[in-house]
Amino acid sequence: MNTIIRNSVLGIAGLAFAGGVAAGPMTDTTHTSAPSVDTTAVAVAVRADKPDMGTLVPHGVQGAQSRVDLSDEQVANVKAIIAATKKAGMNERAAVVSIATALQESKLENLGHLGDRNDHDSQGLFQQRPSSGWGTVEQITDPEYSTTAFLKGLKQVDGWQDMPLTKAAQTVQVSAYPDHYAQWEQQAADLVAEHWNS
């Protein structure tokens, strides 16, 4: 990144020099300092680069894709999943798998107990169950904890990086609907591309 910024600054400085040579010497003797070069825009442009879609979706998406409009709370949960993924030392693909899983399980809403509509005692972004050893209710309804727990399970799946998303997610989640994760891969990849460096 420093090389890109340095080359950009040198390129801008070179253009300024060439412009000065072509225009001739300055006739205003009161001007004693050279114009400053603003590198802020260059640094922002470099930082805002998005992850490559080939990294995010290495196998291409499978089947018809679904998409939901997200509230501010859901976007905050996306950012929490990405932050927990980075903290766990895992890459953008792990974030895509995590977000697609949470889209399927909860539509990225940190759900509490839903009474009669609850699947046993499933709660949180990943619909993890205290009775299955995922943690306490307080833990699994904490986005960082629940993401870390999901990622811990994902790390234990041998070769998850080379699996289709739905197989990797299903191996961790053991859902009654194992193929449903695939439909969220594109939206999950788009969300990681948008928020990974934000």
Disulfide bonds with the S-S distance in Angstrom:
none
